Amino acid sequence: MASLSIPVLSGEGHDLLALGALVTRLDPGIIPFAEASSYSLHVSGGEYNVAANLATCFGLRTAIAGAMVDYPIGKRIEAAVRKAGVTPYYQRFPFDGVRGPNMAIVWSDQGHGVRAPVVFYNRSNEAAGRLKPGDFDWKTIFARGIRWFHSGGIFSALSPTTPEVVIEAMEAAKKAGAVVSFDLNYRAKLWAVAAAEQGFSSAQAEEGAAKTLRKIVSHVDVLVGNEEDLQKGLGLKGPEVESKGKLDPSAFFGMIKQVVTDFPNIKAVATTLREVHSTNRHSWSAVLWLDGTNYAAPTCELDVYDRVGGGDGFAAGLFYGLLSGKTPEEALKLGWAHGALLTTTPGDTSMVNLDQAEAFAKGGSARIQR
């Protein structure tokens, strides 16, 4: 089994480039949608969030490749990307003035207490779903230097062509010497709609998703995904594990042997562990399998303000730790700490700094249960 090797950046290239859909998230706070009259707008995207976090909190040089529509919502998103310090590579689409194509909208309230958050989408005629191989000149982009490439299952579910774009980019990133990561982020709703558009049933949707994601994961070095992601996203069978609870990592670690048997290219697998006591009270931990060794973060009790983006915050902190030469334990704790801190602020991307993340990773002020 090959070990994970982190490349050194030469020239004025990127520490990380993410490929994915940029979206707006409309957030009414704790007010249910049917009663809300105002919303906060957050610029987001499962893949973009990682690049933004690494730029704003960790000071790395990052980039996003994605679709952009030339209309006012697109300009609003572009402004947020610039503010985050993320270099954009856009395939641009004109807006017809009526029907699109569009930048997708995610509607997500925060819930409160015993009332769970509600999330739904308007991804109709989404520009990102139109992306196809050949839209980006990866050879030229990566010629500047690239250390890490990242994409995910949300973007891959948008259309028949988006998985092809992911694989094309991964192959180019590999040739450029980059580490390749992928967050499974299995979203049953997205895969079901994509399958229905092609005349497939819901049962066929999960089978098709696993076939597509397995093809992608065969190019991946670092995989992010929990036990459910591994089972549904990759079609793996769960082991006969007597789990002690949602924070018990045994089921996750029990599946790693099957993951690396099917995908010997995988060098690391990581995920967060979360037990939800109420919308605003979570127990939080994280685990990492790297080069054949298991690592587990501490558990802390979170007072959650906005849970959206916590997993992307974890991935960003973990990637930063690995890119900066931290030990596996240190990298895992940085991911765990940054993901936890991200849930204490509104929006999908980081509002904390490196000093705060490092302090919390070393013990912080939260109640740590080792």
Steps between C-alpha positions, in 0.01 A plus 500: 500500500644836391511778758358849456766732360441875519652697209688827546360800313727651239430833338184704547256212483225379731520307825151367420258525212138392546260406221132543572179699487471843657159562656315752712349382827200696622477485878202638699675419829274324748181616326321221307489566125122535484516788749826666389506841335877555481804284439876515531684402182808280536722405207575132527572170328620172648822517302546878504465517879824304544693741276349804673578365849859424408544854366324700773596305813820322402655747256557258213488585130185335369280502192153394386404371155130516422217649299405866511191670358532860386214660695467681836496185715817389325662835577404462867665157511811625319537778757492248785762282330728802456449602864600151614823528303422198282622508139212426259500297179155543350325349203256784431141471383270781379163546672199502265309747719223256589592138565872489547732326519513570872731495797336251735318599818511298821231586753607412853360621830681447829225333700520533877491264796275204420412647158745367242648711219324477163695485172369495143627608160421690186758366256280533192700568182818532706800625305740266684311200363591614148873468561664239282848367422708753310349803674820559702858498378632293790848465356545878493334553839714237673819603321528787750533243779238305695534310830147376564187452288157459659150424380190325630184299460263797492650637179528148358124446540392802297503351150641215288793722397618631839658168608692503172632848579610380845692204356658714229621746765623224731705340225658837416565574869671163541727572204588832665600316820208611720326313780141426394216506754126439472215553747230242429228730642231252393171685441222256414268778373752619242578153367128408487411807291795444269392138450134593442602740224658203325195279555641294788324396822602603852650154554705540184607846619701365793653231281592757236644737759724226640619405150586862422665575834704179494641604162598838645644361824737276304698823434498624861772515768301650790133410549261685731177326595317340788376143531175579315690675219725197460207260491259692277751700300733210424260207536702346782349268758524604861691267733340309783605751764336547838511879516498665841345819363522759227837616629647151499745478205508120486246472215694756294837336560340161438419602143848626413631154411225467239567853371871444445442151359270644235708816457870432568574855381340643817757617754273682748134498603350745749165612636331690779296326770198686629228413750211746486334553838304799372538741210731715710678237707729244337775267613781529244803290411691386191706205377777441248651191341835589345757264351362205695466665843182610680475838675214645705442859613364589845129555557360842586155637567399763244257784547404527132401827337488375137598143423529541121859476380645326805612200296668721240668686786635169628633406156673836460675478837608141437636587155685801642662284765617247243618768256695680773684189619312440825487153649183301422374562856561874469338517156193313623464725804530812284218374279291407802563837664433711190182309416375550856577872498332548163167385647513789748461767228239565228559390144681217331861619507752588767479812719777385735877537481790259518591596858149408616504168315844406633408600857186289494685208340746507792228490765318828475231601740228251406434203720725230357421136574803291418 
